[in-house]
Amino acid sequence: MTINIIYIVLGLSLLVFGADRLVVGASKLAASFNVPSLLIGLTIVSFGTSAPELAVSVQSAVAGQGSLAVANVLGSNTFNILFILGISALIAPLVVSQTLVKRDIPMLVIACFIVAALVWDGELGRFDAGLLSLLLLLYVVYLFVQGRALSHKNDEPASSQQPNRWRERAVNTVQFILGLGLLIFGAQLMVDNAVQLARTLAVDEVMIGLTIIAIGTSLPEVVTSVTASIKGHVDIAVGNVIGSNLFNLLGVLGVAGLISNSPLEVTNRMLSADISVMIVATLLCTPLLISGLKLSRREGGILFMGYVAYFIYTLS
């Protein structure tokens, strides 16, 4: 049992470090090709910080632990909204852009209800997963089109000093590949040992996915959002959470469902409690962010206490 815990911590460490290298490498690569910064923030950074969830859920699906893959997404999304936004707002009130309120938050709410409808029969099949993946693709294309329109309005002159541009791209490509490799290996290490630990302790694998794995794979989002809040980049803190949750629902579940040999199982516990909690958390977050385009410390405290209550309920 002790060795399982050590390997879980090691796998989690590799996930966090791998996600950091992947995000840094991908972001710098995109910037070197003049991809708009808005698009980088809403896609590469938020999707990159969700890479641990993707790696763990895909590995779970391949290993035949479909319910663990779904539990990881539900637990991570609830943690992201209630805990991360709550903590970030307690550090500094979060000012939210109108773009997030008008476009991305409604999209997240819609994605929550779509996923809930697709899994209502107790499973997520390949057709359902394909639909989620298609929705993510359309969303990214939409962001890219908007990002290009924004970049045309804010064109900056290209730098004349580019002798080391290709060397920098090579270094950033290596960082990206290294991060991806660490993610894959760390995910396999973490999932295998978490499942073994659950069986040893006679604990439901779904509960492990909703708590230990969900919180662990959300650490990149925690670091990104809290750091952004401390440094005063409060819009990044919110955008990272919204983008990551969208990617979890559409991308992580989509990819995991497509590669799984059988439909991803959605347990009665998930249907009766966890999906509902995720939707309520998302809906609760919406009016708080819309009110004055700001998430106050008091509202952040409400979200944080909401997660504490949910965590206690999950353990009970």
ABEGO torsion letter per residue (X at the ends): XAAAAAAAAAAAAAAAAAAAAAAAAAAAAAAAAGBBAAAAAAAAAAAAAAAAAAAAAAAAAAAGBAAAAAAAAAAAAAAAAAAAAAAAAAABBBBBBAAAAAAAAAAAAAAAAAAAAAAAAGBBBAAAAAAAAAAAAAAAAAAAAAAAAAAAAABBBBBABAAAAAAAAAAAAAAAAAAAAAAAAAAAAAAAAAAAAAAAAGBBAAAAAABAAAAAAAAAAAAAAAAAAAAGBAAAAAAAAAAAAAAAAAAAAAAAAAABABBBBBBAAAAAAAAAAAAAAAAAAAAAAABGGBBBAAAAAAAAAAAAAAAAAAAX
